[in-house]
Amino acid sequence: MDLSMSIASLATAISHAQIKQDAGLALTKKVMDTQRVQAAGLMELLEASPSFGHSLDIKV
């Protein structure tokens, strides 16, 4: 019975590890999607600015 308990404990531990890994991967994908949307919004703002990249303001 000791061996079967060890196998059951190992199976449970592996299952928990897989669930944690899946959750971490899902979170990473969500963060990447959010960053992609934010980057697209920033690019729209930069492209909408008529003077972006055409002049440099310097105070000495």
C-alpha positions in Angstrom: 0.0 0.0 0.0 3.0 2.3 0.5 3.9 2.1 -3.1 0.4 2.8 -4.3 0.2 5.9 -2.1 3.6 7.1 -3.5 2.3 6.7 -7.0 -0.9 8.5 -6.2 1.0 11.3 -4.5 3.3 11.6 -7.5 0.3 11.7 -9.9 -1.3 14.4 -7.9 1.9 16.4 -7.8 2.3 16.1 -11.5 -1.3 17.1 -12.1 -0.9 20.2 -9.9 2.3 21.2 -11.7 0.6 20.9 -15.1 -2.3 23.1 -13.9 0.2 25.7 -12.6 2.1 25.6 -15.9 -1.1 26.0 -17.9 -2.2 28.9 -15.8 1.1 30.6 -16.2 1.1 30.1 -19.9 -2.4 31.5 -20.2 -1.4 34.5 -18.2 1.6 35.1 -20.3 -0.5 35.0 -23.5 -2.9 37.5 -22.0 -0.1 39.9 -21.1 1.3 39.6 -24.6 -2.1 40.3 -26.1 -2.5 43.4 -23.9 1.0 44.6 -24.8 0.3 44.1 -28.5 -2.9 46.3 -28.2 -1.1 49.0 -26.2 1.7 49.1 -28.8 -0.8 49.4 -31.6 -2.4 52.3 -29.8 0.9 54.0 -29.2 1.8 53.6 -32.9 -1.5 55.2 -33.9 -0.8 58.2 -31.6 2.7 58.6 -33.0 1.5 58.4 -36.6 -1.2 60.9 -35.9 1.3 63.4 -34.7 2.3 65.6 -37.7 5.5 66.8 -36.2 6.8 63.5 -34.8 10.3 62.9 -36.0 10.5 66.1 -37.9 11.9 68.5 -35.3 13.9 68.6 -32.1 13.3 71.0 -29.3 16.4 71.9 -27.4 16.9 74.3 -24.5 20.4 75.3 -23.6 
